[in-house]
Amino acid sequence: MVYAIIPAAGIGSRMQSSIPKQYLPLSGSTVLLHSVRAILALPQVSRVVIALHQADTWWPESRQQLTADELQRVQICEGGAERWQSVRAALQCLGNQAANNEWVLIHDAARPCVRREDLLALIKSCETGTGSASGGLLAVPVSDTLKRADVHLSVQATVDRSQLWAACTPQMFRARDLLLALEHCADQGISVTDESSAMEFCGEKPQLIACHKDNIKITYPEDLQLAEWILRDRRQSSTLLNGA
């Protein structure tokens, strides 16, 4: 049994939009719904908990686009000011499932292009124990040359990228273990930007599972255009394949 969490309480200020980026229109739907449906398409996932901002007014309209079957597997909770707070709230919302330490996938609301094959590879690695016992995450090896700069944007050093990876989502961990890790980091005043960081702080070594580079996170306006192209290209390729 696998559960899923989608933290969607952010406001996406870097998108320069009056609408939170997860609700921006994308390929006939919204960014959030593409991300939600990518997870709902997995038969292994029994429930998806979406953590929303307390003042969210956009979800009711998005909810109407989900089918009755999809809505049966979707649950809403109130998120927090920071990502880890939203994930913690969703874990608490799972209740007994978290207490039983079931597997849980945490996926960014703003990653609508994640591929099914990458999702299945992550789940298989965690469930079969072929990776780290503590869990794992999708990631992409860094290919760009990296520079370390000072506050004036002057280059201070070129960073060795040979062992560097860009963390993506979903990330997959045992629910109770993750909840305890997040709370421990909070107690210690440690700021974490993803779930793997919390597990790492507690001494765990999550497994990296390579995913496709088109598992992009929508952060800036141009990212939305790229996501539109990715999804349209997949749809056209699928149409051609089915018609062949």
Secondary structure, DSSP 8 states (H G I E B T S, - for coil): -EEEEEEE----GGG--SS-GGGSEETTEEHHHHHHHHHHT-TTEEEEEEEE-TT--SHHHHHTTS-HHHHHTEEEEE--SSHHHHHHHHHHHHTHHHHTT-EEEE--TT-TT--HHHHHHHHHHHHHTSS-TTEEEEEEE--S-EEEE-TT--EEEEE--TT-EEEEEEEEEEHHHHHHHHHHHHHTT---SSHHHHHHHTT---EEEE--TT-----SHHHHHHHHHHHHHHHHHHHHHHH-
